[in-house]
Each structure stands twice: as C-alpha cells, then as structure tokens.
Amino acid sequence: MKIAIDAMGGDFAPEAIVEGTLMASELLPADVQLVLVGNEQVLQPLLHTPTFSTSVVEVIHAPEVIGMAEHPTKALSQKTRSSIAIGFHLLKEGAVDAFCGAGNTGAMMVGAMFSVKPLEGILRPTIASFYPKQSGGQGVILDVGANADCKPEVLEQFAELGSLYAKHVMGIANPRVGLMSIGEEEQKGNLVTQAAHQLLKGNKKITFIGNVEGRDLFTDKADVIVCDGFTGNVILKMAESFYDVFHERGFRDTFLDQFNYEAVGGSPILGVNGNVVIGHGISSPLATQNMIKLAARMVESRVLGKIKQALDNKP
C-alpha cells in the first residue's frame, strides 16, 4: 500500500505535515509506504531526525505550491508541478493507492473532480465527515461542504455512498440512514427534502429510517445522516466549536474530546475514482497522523471497489 501526502498544504506545512507523517509511519504496518509530495530541498532536512525511522517515507519533488487563498481551478491549471497536482497525477496513474492533503480545499476537490474524475453514474461527489454518538461509536454525515445546493437525486446518491462507507470502512453491518430535516414527519422540510424523502423511502439499497432533526445528531438514531453541503458544513463547524468553547473554559470530557478535529484528521471525498482525504487547514502533526490512518483504512477496506460494484449493479 502506498499513500501520498501533500507535504506543502496547510497553515503549518511543511513541518507539521512531515512530523505527522513520521508519526503515522511508526503506527502503520510495515508494508504501508508513505510518500511526501513537495519541495525536496525543504523536506529532506525535516526528515533527518533521531526520533523516527525514515525508511518507509519517500519524497517526490514538487517545486510549486498552491496557496490556501488561490483560486482552485486557475491554480491547478497554471501550477502543474504543484504538490496537489502531482499528488493527483500519482493517484490517477495508480502509482499510489490514496492521496491526502490539508491544503487548499477547493484545489483538492477540483483535482479529484478533473484528475481522477467522478465514478461513472455519480452526479456529484461528496465530502463526508463524522460525528460521535453518546452511546459510543461514530456516524457519518454527508455532504459537509462540496455541494451547497442539491437535487433530490443527489441526496439519494449521498445516502448510498454514505451507507457503503459506513458498512465497509466503519464496520456497521446494516447502516441506518436518516435525512436531516426540520421535523420527523415526511412532509416536513423544504421541497428538495420532501422529494428526497420519497426517493429514499423507495430505495432498496439502503435502510432508511426517515427524517432526523438536529437534536438526533449525537444519538444512536442513525448511522448515516444525509443533507446538502450548506447544512452539513454549518453542522460540522458548530460541532467543532463545542470542543473549542469547552476547552477554553477548562472543561474536559471524553465525549467532547471527539469533537476535536485532530481526533479524525480528515474527510474522505466519496464518488471519485480514487481514495482521497481532505485534512483541516490548521492540521497539526496529530491531525496529519490521523488523516493518513483514515486513508489507510479506506485502502484496506477496498471501499472504492465496493462502491464501483454497487454502481455497476444499479438497476
């Protein structure tokens, strides 16, 4: 298994990314090779440390960097030797099994869309994220920012993608899917939500439990929660703020600790022809380590192949 990491992306790159990569190399199996993509002259001195073994870390030179504030499409087209562009090239050519990065989110999404491309039949790839349950374990919520406006058919696909991810990566045998709305009744919500409810209710590939509300998010009512990217992003950012607020007030709790972005490390892009994970822009070494571990779980679970197989079997 080979996992490529954008070494130059993120507010604290490359130092935090390199340190997190070295931390991950100590935890992952010996057959997992990590590939740092970035400026070799900058990276090599950071890899010479007595604390970690660097034998499983390879460096692929990428002299250009896409900044966090740059226009994604323009930057990718002009900076073909950037760490993001080269990382996606490696993924497209099959030289690596996964690519992850904490740099320009838009560039990561555009790279996934136009380099490895959406899977055949996918209307809109989606960014997924995770939430803790009070009863233990996690659920997956999608979309959390890639698609601010969605048609009902797109939300239906999100439900299928999320269900496949929950089953094959998270080990949930029969994931329960809920549609985020403003009431439990199927007639509640806006026109898109109402139409999506009918599609989900008739979909035999998922276990649809109906609408869920914001108060249900951290309960065990559903394993997969579907919403448009606007709603999902608001939920995600609000949940992340819980940890920050309580941490600043000196309150510690194991459940609240799971709202710390470092605990998960990244968000997978589902529906594209490759394993891609987007990290938080402020990724620390710990967040980078967990981002890489998440990518490794995706490769190990063969979830991409399972998604392709499910799409091929679509009636």
VOBALUM-538758 format. One record per residue (C-alpha): residue in three letters; x, z, y. Coordinates in pm, 1 decimal. Example, Ala and Ser with C-alpha at 12.3 -4.5 7.8 and 13.67 -1.06 7.14 Angstrom:
<atoms>
atom residu:ALA px:1230.0 pz:780.0 py:-450.0
atom residu:SER px:1367.0 pz:714.0 py:-106.0
</atoms>
This chain:
<atoms>
atom residu:MET px:0.0 pz:0.0 py:0.0
atom residu:LYS px:124.8 pz:-91.5 py:347.2
atom residu:ILE px:-23.6 pz:42.4 py:669.7
atom residu:ALA px:78.2 pz:-92.5 py:1009.9
atom residu:ILE px:61.1 pz:127.8 py:1319.0
atom residu:ASP px:70.6 pz:17.2 py:1682.1
atom residu:ALA px:362.7 pz:229.7 py:1795.9
atom residu:MET px:320.3 pz:142.9 py:2163.6
atom residu:GLY px:-50.5 pz:212.9 py:2208.0
atom residu:GLY px:-183.9 pz:536.2 py:2354.8
atom residu:ASP px:-121.3 pz:761.8 py:2651.6
atom residu:PHE px:162.5 pz:943.1 py:2474.8
atom residu:ALA px:316.9 pz:648.4 py:2294.2
atom residu:PRO px:560.8 pz:586.4 py:2150.8
atom residu:GLU px:683.9 pz:944.2 py:2099.1
atom residu:ALA px:354.4 pz:1090.9 py:1973.7
atom residu:ILE px:282.4 pz:788.2 py:1754.3
atom residu:VAL px:625.5 pz:792.3 py:1592.6
atom residu:GLU px:612.1 pz:1167.0 py:1528.8
atom residu:GLY px:262.1 pz:1139.9 py:1381.4
atom residu:THR px:374.1 pz:850.6 py:1160.8
atom residu:LEU px:664.3 pz:1053.1 py:1028.2
atom residu:MET px:430.0 pz:1346.7 py:963.8
atom residu:ALA px:195.5 pz:1116.6 py:770.0
atom residu:SER px:485.3 pz:977.3 py:566.2
atom residu:GLU px:556.5 pz:1326.0 py:435.7
atom residu:LEU px:196.7 pz:1373.4 py:318.4
atom residu:LEU px:107.3 pz:1035.2 py:171.7
atom residu:PRO px:205.3 pz:920.5 py:-179.2
atom residu:ALA px:547.5 pz:765.6 py:-221.2
atom residu:ASP px:403.2 pz:418.0 py:-278.2
atom residu:VAL px:248.3 pz:410.3 py:71.5
atom residu:GLN px:474.2 pz:230.3 py:318.0
atom residu:LEU px:419.8 pz:276.7 py:689.7
atom residu:VAL px:510.2 pz:1.0 py:934.4
atom residu:LEU px:561.6 pz:78.9 py:1302.5
atom residu:VAL px:497.4 pz:-222.9 py:1524.5
atom residu:GLY px:668.3 pz:-203.6 py:1862.3
atom residu:ASN px:987.3 pz:-241.7 py:2061.3
atom residu:GLU px:1264.1 pz:-182.4 py:1808.2
atom residu:GLN px:1516.8 pz:-66.4 py:2068.5
atom residu:VAL px:1275.8 pz:203.4 py:2181.8
atom residu:LEU px:1160.6 pz:308.1 py:1835.9
atom residu:GLN px:1484.1 pz:332.6 py:1639.7
atom residu:PRO px:1626.4 pz:632.0 py:1834.9
atom residu:LEU px:1297.7 pz:818.5 py:1781.5
atom residu:LEU px:1322.5 pz:768.0 py:1406.2
atom residu:HIS px:1661.5 pz:935.2 py:1378.6
atom residu:THR px:1554.9 pz:1295.0 py:1322.5
atom residu:PRO px:1683.6 pz:1555.6 py:1074.6
atom residu:THR px:1329.1 pz:1684.1 py:1017.5
atom residu:PHE px:1180.1 pz:1382.4 py:840.5
atom residu:SER px:1285.0 pz:1123.4 py:587.1
atom residu:THR px:1250.3 pz:774.7 py:736.3
atom residu:SER px:1298.2 pz:578.5 py:414.1
atom residu:VAL px:930.1 pz:483.3 py:395.9
atom residu:VAL px:897.7 pz:382.8 py:762.1
atom residu:GLU px:967.1 pz:21.5 py:855.1
atom residu:VAL px:989.3 pz:-117.3 py:1208.6
atom residu:ILE px:863.6 pz:-464.4 py:1306.2
atom residu:HIS px:975.6 pz:-573.6 py:1650.2
atom residu:ALA px:711.1 pz:-644.2 py:1914.2
atom residu:PRO px:862.2 pz:-677.2 py:2262.8
atom residu:GLU px:534.4 pz:-680.6 py:2456.0
atom residu:VAL px:277.8 pz:-404.5 py:2519.2
atom residu:ILE px:-88.7 pz:-432.4 py:2613.5
atom residu:GLY px:-162.2 pz:-159.8 py:2866.7
atom residu:MET px:-463.5 pz:66.0 py:2843.9
atom residu:ALA px:-621.1 pz:-82.8 py:3157.9
atom residu:GLU px:-556.7 pz:-451.0 py:3082.5
atom residu:HIS px:-840.4 pz:-696.4 py:3016.8
atom residu:PRO px:-858.3 pz:-718.5 py:2634.2
atom residu:THR px:-919.1 pz:-1091.1 py:2584.1
atom residu:LYS px:-682.1 pz:-1202.8 py:2858.2
atom residu:ALA px:-407.1 pz:-967.5 py:2742.9
atom residu:LEU px:-426.6 pz:-1076.2 py:2378.5
atom residu:SER px:-418.2 pz:-1444.3 py:2469.8
atom residu:GLN px:-121.1 pz:-1402.0 py:2704.3
atom residu:LYS px:77.7 pz:-1137.7 py:2513.8
atom residu:THR px:105.9 pz:-1295.9 py:2170.2
atom residu:ARG px:416.2 pz:-1084.6 py:2096.1
atom residu:SER px:246.4 pz:-755.2 py:2177.2
atom residu:SER px:226.8 pz:-476.2 py:1921.5
atom residu:ILE px:-150.7 pz:-521.8 py:1886.6
atom residu:ALA px:-130.9 pz:-899.2 py:1842.3
atom residu:ILE px:148.9 pz:-876.2 py:1585.2
atom residu:GLY px:-26.7 pz:-592.6 py:1402.6
atom residu:PHE px:-339.7 pz:-803.2 py:1359.8
atom residu:HIS px:-129.9 pz:-1102.0 py:1255.5
atom residu:LEU px:23.8 pz:-892.5 py:977.7
atom residu:LEU px:-322.6 pz:-783.4 py:866.4
atom residu:LYS px:-461.5 pz:-1138.1 py:874.7
atom residu:GLU px:-171.3 pz:-1273.3 py:668.6
atom residu:GLY px:-205.9 pz:-994.4 py:410.0
atom residu:ALA px:137.7 pz:-852.2 py:487.4
atom residu:VAL px:-25.0 pz:-509.8 py:538.8
atom residu:ASP px:-340.2 pz:-353.9 py:396.6
atom residu:ALA px:-455.1 pz:-179.4 py:714.3
atom residu:PHE px:-380.7 pz:-171.5 py:1085.6
atom residu:CYS px:-446.0 pz:120.5 py:1316.6
atom residu:GLY px:-371.0 pz:197.2 py:1677.4
atom residu:ALA px:-457.8 pz:426.2 py:1965.1
atom residu:GLY px:-402.6 pz:173.5 py:2240.7
atom residu:ASN px:-644.2 pz:-44.3 py:2439.0
atom residu:THR px:-975.3 pz:-5.2 py:2250.6
atom residu:GLY px:-1110.1 pz:-332.9 py:2382.2
atom residu:ALA px:-799.0 pz:-519.4 py:2266.9
atom residu:MET px:-826.0 pz:-359.6 py:1921.7
atom residu:MET px:-1189.0 pz:-468.9 py:1899.0
atom residu:VAL px:-1118.6 pz:-820.8 py:2028.0
atom residu:GLY px:-823.3 pz:-850.1 py:1790.2
atom residu:ALA px:-1043.2 pz:-751.8 py:1499.0
atom residu:MET px:-1312.0 pz:-998.8 py:1604.8
atom residu:PHE px:-1090.4 pz:-1301.3 py:1667.7
atom residu:SER px:-794.5 pz:-1243.4 py:1437.8
atom residu:VAL px:-918.2 pz:-1104.4 py:1106.5
atom residu:LYS px:-1274.0 pz:-1205.2 py:1214.0
atom residu:PRO px:-1615.1 pz:-1064.9 py:1110.3
atom residu:LEU px:-1717.3 pz:-1092.1 py:747.3
atom residu:GLU px:-1949.7 pz:-1380.5 py:668.4
atom residu:GLY px:-2306.5 pz:-1275.5 py:737.2
atom residu:ILE px:-2218.0 pz:-988.5 py:969.9
atom residu:LEU px:-2397.4 pz:-1020.1 py:1302.9
atom residu:ARG px:-2194.6 pz:-756.0 py:1490.7
atom residu:PRO px:-1902.2 pz:-546.5 py:1363.4
atom residu:THR px:-1944.1 pz:-177.8 py:1443.4
atom residu:ILE px:-1729.9 pz:124.2 py:1526.3
atom residu:ALA px:-1814.5 pz:426.4 py:1313.0
atom residu:SER px:-1739.4 pz:791.8 py:1377.2
atom residu:PHE px:-1802.1 pz:1122.6 py:1203.6
atom residu:TYR px:-1984.2 pz:1448.3 py:1265.7
atom residu:PRO px:-1965.4 pz:1783.9 py:1086.8
atom residu:LYS px:-2261.2 pz:1939.0 py:909.2
atom residu:GLN px:-2336.8 pz:2308.9 py:926.9
atom residu:SER px:-2385.9 pz:2308.3 py:550.2
atom residu:GLY px:-2037.6 pz:2161.1 py:500.6
atom residu:GLY px:-1903.4 pz:1810.0 py:475.5
atom residu:GLN px:-1942.2 pz:1525.1 py:719.3
atom residu:GLY px:-2179.5 pz:1247.3 py:809.5
atom residu:VAL px:-2108.4 pz:907.1 py:961.7
atom residu:ILE px:-2267.5 pz:774.5 py:1281.9
atom residu:LEU px:-2261.7 pz:412.1 py:1395.1
atom residu:ASP px:-2235.8 pz:236.5 py:1634.1
atom residu:VAL px:-2038.6 pz:453.3 py:1878.1
atom residu:GLY px:-1937.9 pz:205.3 py:2142.5
atom residu:ALA px:-1882.4 pz:-152.0 py:2029.4
atom residu:ASN px:-2238.8 pz:-274.0 py:2086.6
atom residu:ALA px:-2426.1 pz:-119.7 py:2378.6
atom residu:ASP px:-2735.1 pz:-333.3 py:2310.5
atom residu:CYS px:-2851.6 pz:-411.7 py:1958.7
atom residu:LYS px:-3126.2 pz:-614.9 py:1797.6
atom residu:PRO px:-3322.4 pz:-453.9 py:1511.7
atom residu:GLU px:-3146.0 pz:-675.6 py:1256.5
atom residu:VAL px:-2809.3 pz:-549.5 py:1379.1
atom residu:LEU px:-2914.6 pz:-186.2 py:1338.7
atom residu:GLU px:-3026.8 pz:-269.6 py:985.5
atom residu:GLN px:-2679.2 pz:-403.1 py:906.7
atom residu:PHE px:-2522.6 pz:-90.2 py:1055.7
atom residu:ALA px:-2730.3 pz:111.9 py:810.0
atom residu:GLU px:-2600.0 pz:-90.8 py:516.6
atom residu:LEU px:-2237.3 pz:-73.9 py:634.7
atom residu:GLY px:-2256.8 pz:298.8 py:702.3
atom residu:SER px:-2417.2 pz:361.6 py:365.1
atom residu:LEU px:-2142.8 pz:167.1 py:184.2
atom residu:TYR px:-1872.5 pz:355.4 py:375.0
atom residu:ALA px:-2031.3 pz:694.5 py:304.4
atom residu:LYS px:-2058.9 pz:613.3 py:-65.7
atom residu:HIS px:-1718.0 pz:462.0 py:-132.5
atom residu:VAL px:-1490.3 pz:639.7 py:116.4
atom residu:MET px:-1665.4 pz:973.7 py:167.2
atom residu:GLY px:-1783.5 pz:1007.1 py:-192.3
atom residu:ILE px:-2154.9 pz:1058.7 py:-117.5
atom residu:ALA px:-2336.6 pz:921.4 py:-421.8
atom residu:ASN px:-2668.2 pz:839.7 py:-254.3
atom residu:PRO px:-2625.4 pz:845.5 py:124.9
atom residu:ARG px:-2941.9 pz:923.0 py:322.0
atom residu:VAL px:-2983.7 pz:704.1 py:628.6
atom residu:GLY px:-3158.0 pz:820.8 py:945.4
atom residu:LEU px:-3244.0 pz:620.4 py:1258.0
atom residu:MET px:-3172.8 pz:804.2 py:1584.2
atom residu:SER px:-3487.7 pz:817.6 py:1796.1
atom residu:ILE px:-3686.0 pz:1043.8 py:2029.6
atom residu:GLY px:-3927.3 pz:1161.0 py:1763.3
atom residu:GLU px:-3969.5 pz:1173.0 py:1387.7
atom residu:GLU px:-4280.7 pz:954.7 py:1381.5
atom residu:GLU px:-4210.3 pz:588.3 py:1307.7
atom residu:GLN px:-4398.9 pz:472.4 py:1617.4
atom residu:LYS px:-4167.7 pz:677.2 py:1843.5
atom residu:GLY px:-3876.5 pz:524.5 py:2033.5
atom residu:ASN px:-3826.5 pz:203.6 py:2226.8
atom residu:LEU px:-3931.7 pz:-137.6 py:2096.7
atom residu:VAL px:-3597.1 pz:-201.7 py:1928.3
atom residu:THR px:-3603.3 pz:132.1 py:1747.4
atom residu:GLN px:-3962.1 pz:80.4 py:1632.7
atom residu:ALA px:-3880.6 pz:-264.3 py:1495.4
atom residu:ALA px:-3560.8 pz:-137.7 py:1330.1
atom residu:HIS px:-3760.4 pz:139.2 py:1162.4
atom residu:GLN px:-3978.7 pz:-117.8 py:987.8
atom residu:LEU px:-3676.7 pz:-314.2 py:867.9
atom residu:LEU px:-3502.7 pz:-3.9 py:738.0
atom residu:LYS px:-3817.4 pz:118.2 py:565.9
atom residu:GLY px:-3834.0 pz:-203.3 py:366.1
atom residu:ASN px:-3460.8 pz:-226.8 py:287.0
atom residu:LYS px:-3399.8 pz:-158.8 py:-83.0
atom residu:LYS px:-3021.6 pz:-132.2 py:-42.9
atom residu:ILE px:-3034.1 pz:199.6 py:142.0
atom residu:THR px:-3205.7 pz:535.0 py:113.5
atom residu:PHE px:-3392.4 pz:550.5 py:442.6
atom residu:ILE px:-3537.6 pz:890.7 py:536.1
atom residu:GLY px:-3696.4 pz:785.0 py:866.5
atom residu:ASN px:-3622.9 pz:878.6 py:1224.6
atom residu:VAL px:-3393.8 pz:1165.1 py:1318.3
atom residu:GLU px:-3360.1 pz:1338.0 py:1654.5
atom residu:GLY px:-3061.0 pz:1476.8 py:1840.3
atom residu:ARG px:-3133.1 pz:1825.3 py:1703.6
atom residu:ASP px:-3087.2 pz:1692.8 py:1348.1
atom residu:LEU px:-2732.8 pz:1567.9 py:1406.4
atom residu:PHE px:-2544.1 pz:1864.3 py:1262.8
atom residu:THR px:-2791.9 pz:1949.4 py:987.5
atom residu:ASP px:-2793.4 pz:1812.1 py:634.1
atom residu:LYS px:-3094.9 pz:1589.9 py:701.1
atom residu:ALA px:-2899.8 pz:1262.6 py:686.8
atom residu:ASP px:-2557.8 pz:1137.7 py:578.1
atom residu:VAL px:-2562.7 pz:821.8 py:789.5
atom residu:ILE px:-2711.0 pz:802.7 py:1139.2
atom residu:VAL px:-2777.3 pz:463.7 py:1294.7
atom residu:CYS px:-2802.4 pz:392.6 py:1668.1
atom residu:ASP px:-2689.6 pz:143.3 py:1930.5
atom residu:GLY px:-2340.5 pz:179.0 py:2075.0
atom residu:PHE px:-2463.6 pz:314.7 py:2407.5
atom residu:THR px:-2647.4 pz:605.6 py:2245.2
atom residu:GLY px:-2373.0 pz:663.9 py:1989.0
atom residu:ASN px:-2098.6 pz:678.3 py:2248.9
atom residu:VAL px:-2290.5 pz:932.6 py:2456.8
atom residu:ILE px:-2341.5 pz:1147.3 py:2145.2
atom residu:LEU px:-1975.0 pz:1117.4 py:2044.7
atom residu:LYS px:-1835.3 pz:1208.3 py:2386.2
atom residu:MET px:-2076.8 pz:1500.0 py:2423.1
atom residu:ALA px:-1980.0 pz:1631.0 py:2079.0
atom residu:GLU px:-1609.8 pz:1608.7 py:2166.1
atom residu:SER px:-1675.5 pz:1809.3 py:2482.3
atom residu:PHE px:-1810.4 pz:2100.1 py:2274.3
atom residu:TYR px:-1461.9 pz:2168.9 py:2142.7
atom residu:ASP px:-1300.4 pz:2140.2 py:2486.4
atom residu:VAL px:-1551.3 pz:2373.5 py:2655.3
atom residu:PHE px:-1538.1 pz:2645.2 py:2391.1
atom residu:HIS px:-1161.8 pz:2614.1 py:2350.1
atom residu:GLU px:-1112.8 pz:2667.5 py:2724.6
atom residu:ARG px:-1335.4 pz:2976.5 py:2703.3
atom residu:GLY px:-1123.0 pz:3119.5 py:2423.4
atom residu:PHE px:-1389.7 pz:3084.6 py:2156.4
atom residu:ARG px:-1270.3 pz:2971.2 py:1813.4
atom residu:ASP px:-1483.0 pz:2877.3 py:1516.6
atom residu:THR px:-1404.5 pz:2667.0 py:1208.4
atom residu:PHE px:-1718.2 pz:2457.0 py:1257.8
atom residu:LEU px:-1641.0 pz:2387.3 py:1622.7
atom residu:ASP px:-1281.2 pz:2301.5 py:1532.1
atom residu:GLN px:-1418.1 pz:1992.0 py:1358.7
atom residu:PHE px:-1524.3 pz:1853.3 py:1698.1
atom residu:ASN px:-1158.0 pz:1828.0 py:1794.8
atom residu:TYR px:-1074.9 pz:1455.5 py:1794.9
atom residu:GLU px:-745.1 pz:1535.8 py:1623.6
atom residu:ALA px:-924.4 pz:1651.5 py:1308.6
atom residu:VAL px:-1036.9 pz:1298.6 py:1213.8
atom residu:GLY px:-787.7 pz:1093.4 py:1409.0
atom residu:GLY px:-972.3 pz:765.6 py:1439.2
atom residu:SER px:-1279.6 pz:548.5 py:1397.5
atom residu:PRO px:-1299.5 pz:259.8 py:1149.9
atom residu:ILE px:-1424.8 pz:-82.9 py:1254.1
atom residu:LEU px:-1670.6 pz:-193.7 py:985.7
atom residu:GLY px:-1782.5 pz:-550.5 py:926.0
atom residu:VAL px:-1449.4 pz:-727.7 py:983.6
atom residu:ASN px:-1226.7 pz:-885.6 py:720.5
atom residu:GLY px:-965.9 pz:-611.6 py:721.3
atom residu:ASN px:-915.4 pz:-235.5 py:729.5
atom residu:VAL px:-890.9 pz:-140.6 py:1097.4
atom residu:VAL px:-890.9 pz:207.0 py:1253.1
atom residu:ILE px:-903.3 pz:279.5 py:1626.6
atom residu:GLY px:-747.8 pz:604.1 py:1744.9
atom residu:HIS px:-821.9 pz:806.3 py:2057.0
atom residu:GLY px:-629.4 pz:701.6 py:2367.0
atom residu:ILE px:-484.7 pz:1050.9 py:2406.3
atom residu:SER px:-377.0 pz:1069.0 py:2042.5
atom residu:SER px:-131.1 pz:1346.6 py:1963.9
atom residu:PRO px:105.1 pz:1346.2 py:1663.5
atom residu:LEU px:-159.5 pz:1531.1 py:1457.9
atom residu:ALA px:-428.9 pz:1280.4 py:1555.1
atom residu:THR px:-194.6 pz:994.0 py:1464.5
atom residu:GLN px:-121.9 pz:1151.0 py:1128.0
atom residu:ASN px:-492.7 pz:1180.0 py:1052.3
atom residu:MET px:-561.6 pz:826.8 py:1178.4
atom residu:ILE px:-311.5 pz:694.1 py:925.9
atom residu:LYS px:-454.6 pz:909.3 py:647.5
atom residu:LEU px:-801.3 pz:771.7 py:726.3
atom residu:ALA px:-667.1 pz:415.7 py:699.3
atom residu:ALA px:-505.7 pz:503.5 py:365.2
atom residu:ARG px:-836.7 pz:635.8 py:229.8
atom residu:MET px:-1008.8 pz:312.9 py:328.7
atom residu:VAL px:-749.7 pz:105.0 py:144.1
atom residu:GLU px:-751.1 pz:332.1 py:-160.3
atom residu:SER px:-1131.1 pz:326.3 py:-185.0
atom residu:ARG px:-1139.2 pz:-55.9 py:-168.9
atom residu:VAL px:-1434.9 pz:-24.1 py:65.7
atom residu:LEU px:-1369.1 pz:-366.2 py:218.8
atom residu:GLY px:-1413.6 pz:-532.4 py:-119.2
atom residu:LYS px:-1727.4 pz:-328.8 py:-184.2
atom residu:ILE px:-1874.1 pz:-442.9 py:148.7
atom residu:LYS px:-1789.6 pz:-806.4 py:71.5
atom residu:GLN px:-1951.0 pz:-774.9 py:-270.0
atom residu:ALA px:-2266.6 pz:-625.0 py:-119.5
atom residu:LEU px:-2288.1 pz:-908.6 py:134.8
atom residu:ASP px:-2241.2 pz:-1170.0 py:-139.0
atom residu:ASN px:-2530.2 pz:-1015.6 py:-331.4
atom residu:LYS px:-2761.4 pz:-1020.4 py:-30.2
atom residu:PRO px:-3091.0 pz:-1187.8 py:-124.6
</atoms>
